[in-house]
């Protein structure tokens, strides 16, 4: 009878944890979807040396509102984790947090031309725990967005912006590798970061070659 009672208790506890895990996964999935939408919209920002400020401000304001609205979702996760071992449920919310950090850091970069800090990220999570591995993974994902912007600027002959973004990507890549963070999918993210850096170098190289060719043609024509 004692064994049966204990078995029933353990089964009930296991069901409770599984149900909680699934609830957190659902909330995390909503955060992921909304964050991806924000990232997509941020790429619509005017690209070029003479970007339209009014359109840019509108896009940044919209992204800020959408990310701020996700505080409600993070509060749900925070309440689910009260009195629980955070690491036991980490797999349930890590994807949502990483995607949110990618979107938030992308927005922050466009607004401030620098990388958001862990303490600044925590202010947006509304009590949801921030593990350093999630912060670093989110920044690793950000490098893909930086690469796309860099190539876009290079294609529009905005050399200074393309170089600035390439240098920033190099600094993030170096910093993350020095942190030597291990975790699910981290080695793959590091490989993607390296490929993004190579693509940025190639686009800047092509831009420099085009400029040198243009200068050479002007000299030949006596301009």
Secondary structure, DSSP 8 states (H G I E B T S, - for coil): -HHHHHHHHHHHHHHHHHHHHHHHHHHHHHHHHHHHHHHHHHTTS--STT--HHHHHHHHHHHHHHHHHTHHHHHHHHHHTTTS-GGGGHHHHHHHHHHHHHHHHHHHHHHHSS---HHHHHTTTTT----HHHHHHHHHHHHHHHHHHHHHHHHTT-HHHHHHHHHHHHHHHHHHHHHT---TTHHHHHHHHHHHHHHHHHHHHHHHHHHHHHHHHHHHTT-
